[in-house]
Amino acid sequence: MPEHVFPNGFESWQKTHFEVVEALCYLRDLEEGKQSKAFEEMLNRSATDDLYQLAVDLTDKFERECVDRKSNLFDLIEEFVSEEVKKVKA
């Protein structure tokens, strides 16, 4: 497995990754609110390997492409993740 690259340093990547996961959870909560689910299904909210990889991929992409971080980091990442998830769903 190749060594992971952190273009803006590990601390920046770690902060971004945390916010990406938060945004993915927020978007998942919005989607789940539109669907009726059994109580047991709502309790099982663990992520899949695909979701873990998506979070890493989005973190890497954001770290490479988004250099303007003057705005609120969560707001930037939420918008970025929302747009990227739309592309994945299409």
N, C-alpha and C positions, 0 to 999 in steps of 0.2 A: 504494500500500500504506500503510495507516495506521501511525502510529508506535506501537511497542510500549510498553505501560504496565507499569511495575514498581512495584506498590503498596507494597512494602517496600524499595525501592531496588534498583539493579542488582546489587550485591554479594550481597544476600540471594537474589535470583532466580537468580544464577549458581550459588551453592552448592546451592540446591534443585534446579536443573536437573541438575547433576552427579550428585546423589544419586538423582534420578528415573531417569536413564539407567542408573546402577549397578543400581538395583532392577529395571528392565526387563530388563537383561542377566542378572541373577541368576534372575529368573523364567523367562526364555527357556532358560537352562541347565537348570533343573529340568524344564521341559517336554521339552526335547530328550533328556534322559536316559530318558524314558519311551518314546521312539520310536526305532526303528532307522533309521539313515541311512547312506548310502554315505559313504565317506571324502571324496569330492569335495564332497558337500553340506555336510559339517561344516566344510570349509575356507572355503566361501562364507558367511560370517556377516555380511556387510555389511547395513546396515539399508536399508529402503525409505523413500521419501518419506513414506508413511503412518506409519511408525514414528517418523520425525523429528518429524512434526506431532503425533503422540500425546504424545511427550516434552514438547514445548512446551506443549500443551494441559493436560497433567497438572501441569506446573510452574506455569502460570498459575493453575489451580484451587487447587492447594495453597497458593500464595502468598496468594490471596484468602481462603481459608476456614480455614486452619490457623494460628491465632494462638498456641496453646499450644505453645511450643517448649522446654519445660523438660526434656523427655525427650530421649533420644538422637535426633538428627535423622534418621539413617539408619533407625532402627527405626520412627519415625513415618512416614517416607516409604515404607518398604517395605510397611507395613500399608496405607497410603493407596493406593499403586499397585496392590497386590494386589486390593483391593476394587474399584477403578476398572476394572481389566482384566477382572474377573469380569463387571462390568456391560456392558462392550463385547462380550464373548463371548456374552452372553445374548441 
